[in-house]
Amino acid sequence: MYYLYIFVHNNHSLIYSMEKIMILSSPEDIAKGLEIFLSKHQEQTVKPDFQTEKMTVSEASKFIDVSYITLCKWITAGKIPVHGKGRTRFVLKSELIENYKQLK
């Protein structure tokens, strides 16, 4: 009997968890076990906590370590989604991380 350790990443919180899966002898059993594992984790959709996710544009620029001007250009170009209007604009941390990864 073998064990497989899989690291699971939650896109919304940057937290990794480790799952231990028992591996049985045949490749079919391994495939079946992985299918069960994936279906279990695909069903878990975490809604972002609005208050902890919300950042001002200035906070967001510091979070990803780019200048405020650069982030504003990306927002204007539609590369980073922004919510609100005028001086009350804000960015959701999960959206910022997801879209910033695509820019790199």
GROMACS elastic network, one bead per residue, 0.5 to 0.9 nm:
[ bonds ]
;  ai    aj funct       b0    kb
    1    22     6  0.72128   500
    1    23     6  0.63001   500
    1    24     6  0.59335   500
    1    25     6  0.69997   500
    2    21     6  0.85143   500
    2    22     6  0.59922   500
    2    24     6  0.67583   500
    2    25     6  0.82386   500
    3    20     6  0.65437   500
    3    21     6  0.55133   500
    3    23     6  0.53329   500
    3    24     6  0.85567   500
    4    19     6  0.81675   500
    4    20     6  0.58755   500
    4    21     6  0.51093   500
    4    22     6  0.63384   500
    4    23     6  0.65150   500
    5    18     6  0.65370   500
    5    19     6  0.56420   500
    5    21     6  0.62735   500
    5    22     6  0.88635   500
    6    17     6  0.82778   500
    6    18     6  0.56579   500
    6    19     6  0.52453   500
    6    20     6  0.66087   500
    6    21     6  0.77287   500
    7    16     6  0.62838   500
    7    17     6  0.56246   500
    7    19     6  0.63714   500
    8    15     6  0.83008   500
    8    16     6  0.54440   500
    8    17     6  0.52002   500
    8    18     6  0.61314   500
    8    19     6  0.73054   500
    8    41     6  0.84720   500
    9    12     6  0.87994   500
    9    13     6  0.84556   500
    9    14     6  0.67798   500
    9    15     6  0.60628   500
    9    17     6  0.67148   500
   10    13     6  0.58147   500
   10    14     6  0.59341   500
   10    15     6  0.58277   500
   10    16     6  0.65614   500
   10    17     6  0.83506   500
   10    46     6  0.84771   500
   11    14     6  0.59449   500
   11    15     6  0.79431   500
   11    46     6  0.89286   500
   11    94     6  0.71416   500
   11    97     6  0.87548   500
   11    98     6  0.82034   500
   12    15     6  0.82111   500
   12    46     6  0.73200   500
   12    47     6  0.82045   500
   12    48     6  0.65755   500
   12    53     6  0.88742   500
   12    93     6  0.80995   500
   12    94     6  0.54170   500
   12    95     6  0.88512   500
   12    97     6  0.89364   500
   13    16     6  0.87083   500
   13    48     6  0.86454   500
   13    94     6  0.77947   500
   21    33     6  0.77903   500
   21    34     6  0.85541   500
   21    37     6  0.83741   500
   22    30     6  0.87766   500
   22    33     6  0.81585   500
   23    26     6  0.85709   500
   23    29     6  0.74903   500
   23    30     6  0.59123   500
   23    33     6  0.75314   500
   24    27     6  0.80913   500
   24    28     6  0.89834   500
   24    29     6  0.59374   500
   24    30     6  0.63068   500
   24    33     6  0.86409   500
   25    28     6  0.86356   500
   25    29     6  0.69822   500
   25    30     6  0.76563   500
   26    29     6  0.52731   500
   26    30     6  0.64773   500
   26    31     6  0.88207   500
   27    31     6  0.61544   500
   27    32     6  0.85326   500
   28    31     6  0.50966   500
   28    32     6  0.61059   500
   28    33     6  0.85724   500
   29    32     6  0.50020   500
   29    33     6  0.60649   500
   29    34     6  0.85854   500
   30    33     6  0.51117   500
   30    34     6  0.62238   500
   30    35     6  0.86239   500
   31    34     6  0.51853   500
   31    35     6  0.61711   500
   31    36     6  0.87019   500
   32    35     6  0.50929   500
   32    36     6  0.63057   500
   32    37     6  0.86791   500
   33    36     6  0.51656   500
   33    37     6  0.62274   500
   33    38     6  0.86971   500
   34    38     6  0.60729   500
   34    39     6  0.85036   500
   35    38     6  0.51616   500
   35    39     6  0.60670   500
   35    40     6  0.84806   500
   36    39     6  0.52335   500
   36    40     6  0.61280   500
   36    41     6  0.87772   500
   37    40     6  0.51710   500
   37    41     6  0.64425   500
   37    42     6  0.87024   500
   38    41     6  0.52203   500
   38    42     6  0.59699   500
   38    43     6  0.86198   500
   39    42     6  0.51157   500
   39    43     6  0.62822   500
   39    44     6  0.89681   500
   40    43     6  0.56658   500
   40    44     6  0.70809   500
   41    44     6  0.53718   500
   41    45     6  0.83319   500
   42    45     6  0.71417   500
   46    49     6  0.88808   500
   47    50     6  0.86108   500
   48    51     6  0.87350   500
   48    52     6  0.81606   500
   48    53     6  0.66661   500
   48    92     6  0.87466   500
   48    94     6  0.76793   500
   49    52     6  0.56449   500
   49    53     6  0.59064   500
   49    54     6  0.85061   500
   50    53     6  0.51232   500
   50    54     6  0.59719   500
   50    92     6  0.77762   500
   51    54     6  0.55474   500
   51    55     6  0.87242   500
   52    55     6  0.80613   500
   52    92     6  0.87324   500
   52    93     6  0.83274   500
   53    91     6  0.79283   500
   53    92     6  0.50623   500
   53    94     6  0.69324   500
   54    90     6  0.62923   500
   54    91     6  0.58028   500
   54    93     6  0.63881   500
   55    58     6  0.79198   500
   55    59     6  0.57721   500
   55    60     6  0.59596   500
   55    89     6  0.88069   500
   55    90     6  0.54332   500
   55    91     6  0.52525   500
   55    92     6  0.61957   500
   55    93     6  0.67989   500
   56    59     6  0.51174   500
   56    60     6  0.61048   500
   56    61     6  0.86369   500
   56    88     6  0.79642   500
   56    89     6  0.65312   500
   56    91     6  0.61071   500
   56    92     6  0.87528   500
   57    61     6  0.61866   500
   57    62     6  0.87427   500
   57    68     6  0.73157   500
   57    71     6  0.75608   500
   57    72     6  0.77075   500
   57    82     6  0.83406   500
   57    89     6  0.68992   500
   57    90     6  0.57549   500
   57    91     6  0.63187   500
   58    61     6  0.52107   500
   58    62     6  0.64827   500
   58    63     6  0.86759   500
   58    67     6  0.86642   500
   58    68     6  0.60120   500
   58    71     6  0.86382   500
   59    62     6  0.52087   500
   59    63     6  0.60889   500
   59    64     6  0.88771   500
   59    68     6  0.89195   500
   59    91     6  0.89731   500
   60    64     6  0.63759   500
   60    65     6  0.82768   500
   60    66     6  0.86988   500
   60    68     6  0.84178   500
   60    71     6  0.81313   500
   60    90     6  0.85124   500
   60    91     6  0.69295   500
   60    92     6  0.86403   500
   60    93     6  0.75818   500
   60    96     6  0.76302   500
   61    64     6  0.55145   500
   61    65     6  0.57679   500
   61    66     6  0.52346   500
   61    67     6  0.59049   500
   61    68     6  0.53896   500
   61    69     6  0.86833   500
   61    70     6  0.82165   500
   61    71     6  0.60958   500
   61    72     6  0.88275   500
   62    66     6  0.64128   500
   62    67     6  0.74321   500
   62    68     6  0.78686   500
   63    66     6  0.80587   500
   63    93     6  0.89503   500
   64    96     6  0.84741   500
   64    97     6  0.80852   500
   64   100     6  0.79922   500
   66    69     6  0.83313   500
   66    70     6  0.65130   500
   66    71     6  0.67861   500
   67    70     6  0.52309   500
   67    71     6  0.64227   500
   67    72     6  0.86883   500
   68    71     6  0.52384   500
   68    72     6  0.61882   500
   68    73     6  0.87077   500
   69    72     6  0.50617   500
   69    73     6  0.62315   500
   69    74     6  0.87405   500
   70    73     6  0.50926   500
   70    74     6  0.63336   500
   70    75     6  0.86820   500
   71    74     6  0.50481   500
   71    75     6  0.61680   500
   71    76     6  0.86108   500
   71    80     6  0.79107   500
   72    76     6  0.61170   500
   72    77     6  0.85259   500
   72    80     6  0.88300   500
   73    76     6  0.50695   500
   73    77     6  0.60950   500
   73    78     6  0.85897   500
   73    79     6  0.86790   500
   74    77     6  0.50178   500
   74    78     6  0.61807   500
   74    79     6  0.51004   500
   74    80     6  0.58116   500
   74    81     6  0.88337   500
   75    78     6  0.50478   500
   75    79     6  0.57617   500
   75    81     6  0.62645   500
   75    82     6  0.66629   500
   76    79     6  0.76433   500
   76    80     6  0.81720   500
   77    80     6  0.78719   500
   78    81     6  0.63622   500
   78    82     6  0.86099   500
   79    99     6  0.68743   500
   79   100     6  0.82911   500
   79   102     6  0.89621   500
   79   103     6  0.78845   500
   80    91     6  0.82757   500
   80    95     6  0.75862   500
   80    96     6  0.63979   500
   80    99     6  0.59983   500
   80   100     6  0.74346   500
   81    91     6  0.68475   500
   81    92     6  0.82086   500
   81    95     6  0.70500   500
   81    96     6  0.74420   500
   81    99     6  0.81759   500
   82    85     6  0.87464   500
   82    89     6  0.64889   500
   82    90     6  0.57935   500
   82    91     6  0.50399   500
   82    92     6  0.76610   500
   82    96     6  0.89741   500
   83    88     6  0.83131   500
   83    89     6  0.55026   500
   83    90     6  0.53058   500
   83    91     6  0.61834   500
   83    92     6  0.81374   500
   84    87     6  0.82470   500
   84    88     6  0.56274   500
   84    90     6  0.62537   500
   84    91     6  0.88228   500
   85    88     6  0.55055   500
   85    89     6  0.51656   500
   85    90     6  0.85382   500
   86    89     6  0.60220   500
   87    90     6  0.88711   500
   91    94     6  0.87713   500
   91    95     6  0.74075   500
   91    96     6  0.67226   500
   92    95     6  0.53885   500
   92    96     6  0.61247   500
   92    97     6  0.87440   500
   93    96     6  0.50008   500
   93    97     6  0.61648   500
   93    98     6  0.85622   500
   94    97     6  0.52691   500
   94    98     6  0.61442   500
   94    99     6  0.86178   500
   95    98     6  0.51182   500
   95    99     6  0.60297   500
   95   100     6  0.82838   500
   96    99     6  0.53580   500
   96   100     6  0.58139   500
   96   101     6  0.84910   500
   97   100     6  0.51253   500
   97   101     6  0.61702   500
   97   102     6  0.88296   500
   98   101     6  0.54599   500
   98   102     6  0.68203   500
   99   102     6  0.51509   500
   99   103     6  0.65280   500
  100   103     6  0.50551   500
  100   104     6  0.65481   500
  101   104     6  0.53700   500
